[in-house]
Amino acid sequence: MKTLKTMGLASVAGLLAVGSVAAEETKISGSMMDVANVPGQAVGAGKYVGFAVFEDGRIAFKNFVAMTDSAGEKGSYGGYSTYTFQNGDAITLKFIGGWTPESDGGDYEVLSGTGAFKGASGTGRFEAAKNPWKDANLYKCSITLKLPSS
């Protein structure tokens, strides 16, 4: 088994870097809609792109879609992320999670991979970390991969 560790940074404005272990995400399309007759409830979907720098120094382009269901200060989300590394190898994960005023995080499931990640399976976890940026979220992430040859 191999563990990939990264920290994720979500932002809706500009590119931000966080030292040697980071990921940046920028929304490129999407919308939120209020739910009829349910005050404070909204659902949405969006497409995001960004990059990730992994603990071992590799850099990956991140492309993902997410759906949200929010009610005031709490909600849930889910979606699919693909990380494509500089050599073309890629890994695609499904994620589910949620937030409250006290926490924000969720779980990954490895769905597929190409190149060195072909046939990969595994799981992961991400949790919000303290961050210094307004309008951004920083996450600690860890993904454990099982490769067919391991």
Secondary structure as GFF3:
##gff-version 3
##sequence-region A 1 150
A	DSSP	beta_strand	2	11	.	.	.	ID=ss1
A	DSSP	beta_strand	22	34	.	.	.	ID=ss2
A	DSSP	beta_strand	41	53	.	.	.	ID=ss3
A	DSSP	beta_strand	59	71	.	.	.	ID=ss4
A	DSSP	beta_strand	74	85	.	.	.	ID=ss5
A	DSSP	beta_strand	90	99	.	.	.	ID=ss6
A	DSSP	beta_strand	104	114	.	.	.	ID=ss7
A	DSSP	three_ten_helix	115	117	.	.	.	ID=ss8
A	DSSP	beta_strand	121	129	.	.	.	ID=ss9
A	DSSP	beta_strand	136	146	.	.	.	ID=ss10
###
